[in-house]
Amino acid sequence: MIPRDYITEWRANAPWVQDFQVEQDLVICRALVNIFTHPVLKKSLAFRGGTALYKLYLKPAARYSEDIDLVQVNAEPAGPVMDALREVLDPWLGRAQYKQTEGRVTLNYRFPSEDPTPVSLRLKVEINTREHFAEHGFQHMPFAVTSRWFNGTCDITTYDLDELLGTKLRALYQRRKGRDLFDMSTALAQGGVDPARIVAAFSRYISQGGHRVTRAAFEENLALKLEDRRFISDIPPLLSTDQSWDPQLAAALVMDKLFPLLDGKPWKRK
């Protein structure tokens, strides 16, 4: 789909280990411009998740991210949004596999890489159709792609950095992926964030789902994950060439900066 010399040029913007990762990064960038220049989509969707963190805020990107996570801004039928997504993506990515569950719609696009031995690449575009709010207000961030394969600019609707990290903190609690801990520690180490606002956003999203998370519960949750090989091994293949991963140091930073702001007393290890 993309000439190999264009992929090589794009490596200056995406310093990933594998060529197919660089190729997919360029595909993601074009998809974002296509989405946020469409008259329906730019008013209906907001961008969040790990890809949003590294494309909009944490630069240069410390790790590779392969998905586009979107949120439906308004409480309205999702049909027109899905039709518009297919309108801008299908012509160059092919027909997507479609999946709908409660509160979530996913489009999966598959295409072969340009490697000598092609790898099957997947672009997952996932839309949360339930969380129609922004704790700290929606933001509009300029975004541009400059490549011999594709050029374009747009303003991306998203969340401020503290709110993106609040949802990332929720992901760290709810799922078993070391990338969530890596992202949190990377942002905290970079600075320019407000721990109180991060925790406020986290608490809003957790309570919106009908849950409550205490400091002790989160500390125990993270301690158990640090003993899980799957959690630890999730991140190394995704890192840029100048990054390293020390899960214990990352956890210590998150626990020091954020956990004292959670409700309740510290966890007492048995």
Secondary structure as GFF3:
##gff-version 3
##sequence-region A 1 270
A	DSSP	alpha_helix	4	10	.	.	.	ID=ss1
A	DSSP	alpha_helix	19	36	.	.	.	ID=ss2
A	DSSP	alpha_helix	41	44	.	.	.	ID=ss3
A	DSSP	beta_strand	45	48	.	.	.	ID=ss4
A	DSSP	alpha_helix	50	52	.	.	.	ID=ss5
A	DSSP	pi_helix	53	57	.	.	.	ID=ss6
A	DSSP	beta_strand	67	72	.	.	.	ID=ss7
A	DSSP	alpha_helix	79	93	.	.	.	ID=ss8
A	DSSP	beta_strand	97	101	.	.	.	ID=ss9
A	DSSP	beta_strand	104	112	.	.	.	ID=ss10
A	DSSP	beta_strand	120	128	.	.	.	ID=ss11
A	DSSP	beta_strand	138	146	.	.	.	ID=ss12
A	DSSP	beta_strand	151	159	.	.	.	ID=ss13
A	DSSP	alpha_helix	161	174	.	.	.	ID=ss14
A	DSSP	alpha_helix	178	190	.	.	.	ID=ss15
A	DSSP	alpha_helix	195	208	.	.	.	ID=ss16
A	DSSP	alpha_helix	215	225	.	.	.	ID=ss17
A	DSSP	alpha_helix	229	233	.	.	.	ID=ss18
A	DSSP	three_ten_helix	236	238	.	.	.	ID=ss19
A	DSSP	alpha_helix	247	257	.	.	.	ID=ss20
A	DSSP	three_ten_helix	259	261	.	.	.	ID=ss21
###
